[in-house]
Amino acid sequence: PRADGFRMPAEWEAHSQTWMVWPERPDNWRLGGKPAQAAFTAVAKAIARFEPVTVCVSAGQYENARARLDADNIRVVEITTDDAWVRDTGPTFVVDRQGGVRGVDWTFNAWGGLDGGLYANWVRDDQVASKILEIERCDRYRTEGFVLEGGSIHVDGEGTLITTEECLLNRNRNPHLSREEIEAVLREHLAIDTVIWLPDGLFNDETDGHVDNFCCYVRPGEVLLAWTDDPADPNHPRCQAAMRVLETARDAKGRQLVVHKMPIPGPIHATEEECAGVDKVAGTQDRDPSIRLAGSYVNFLIVNGGIVAPCFGDAKDAEAEAVLKRVFPEHEVVMVPGREILLGGGNIHCITQQQPAP
Ligand SMILES: NCCCCCC(N)=O
């Protein structure tokens, strides 16, 4: 893409729409996905206030999804997928200066394949990016054999990318490549010059520490980092290590970074009842009340003129909303319940994929 004049725009640059996929697999979503479908519907309707939304759904759920997504700005199309994480299975869109929009179709292996992956078969999810690009008639760059999820990277649109070593250097993604070789693929595909490597992402993040659940860009030169001051919290050393990197980093323009802090909700755990509603299937990640969930207010989506962020019914919800309003004074901040999405292992950024305007 870089050689063709394309780059990955920042999330705050104008969108033509946002993509989502309807949840249903009963071994990841409790009660056949019904509570998650309600949560996804609320997210879709919140986004649709700011920009068009396309929701991809299976044939079996088409009629139900179409009926429940009853808003003008929401289109519903039928495609087959394995699950509903379009941040990771969808294309990473790239744009040029002449109004061109194309997509990078990364190889997907369910967050680790046979070495820690979250479900046993991911062929359909590895096809999602190309199906979306077909629907949009966008040209496609396929990175056959290079595994990456969109949730594991954030860019400032000016040549800098932030990611985590925990994910991109994990042996279950690209064990055949060195850090330098991975950086070279990112530089070429996204037209970035500098990679800022945070050591680890959020504690117990089943994606192996996706950056979109831990640290994101607010504007060029300014980032938002999940933060705790509690030395007893297992996130404490992770936050400290990330801060040390961010304080000494220089971005592609040579800027030092301003680091805004975002509180971490919880600790949040699934209840016995919530876990009882999830099918047990060999090869699929198990759900247990003893496991602390990787809840994060950083896992929000920037849309045209708005911020759509998760709330958790947590004591820190109000503080999180205030932080978002402070760092995004030009955007309308909308908080949408995120617990049902978190029970599936991610949140609002993970279930969305923005398509930049030409
Ligand atoms: N159970 C699968 C969870 C995947 C979460 C995706 C993400 N970007 O966080």
The ligand as an SDF file (V2000), in Angstrom:
LIG
                    3D

  9  8  0  0  0  0  0  0  0  0999 V2000
  -13.5240  -14.3430   22.4770 N   0  0  0  0  0  0  0  0  0  0  0  0
  -12.8180  -13.5360   21.5140 C   0  0  0  0  0  0  0  0  0  0  0  0
  -12.4400  -12.1760   22.0860 C   0  0  0  0  0  0  0  0  0  0  0  0
  -11.7830  -11.2910   21.0440 C   0  0  0  0  0  0  0  0  0  0  0  0
  -11.6130   -9.8700   21.5060 C   0  0  0  0  0  0  0  0  0  0  0  0
  -11.2590   -9.0250   20.3340 C   0  0  0  0  0  0  0  0  0  0  0  0
  -10.5550   -7.7470   20.7210 C   0  0  0  0  0  0  0  0  0  0  0  0
  -10.0850   -6.9670   19.7590 N   0  0  0  0  0  0  0  0  0  0  0  0
  -10.4210   -7.4850   21.8900 O   0  0  0  0  0  0  0  0  0  0  0  0
  1  2  1  0
  2  3  1  0
  3  4  1  0
  4  5  1  0
  5  6  1  0
  6  7  1  0
  7  8  1  0
  7  9  2  0
M  END
$$$$
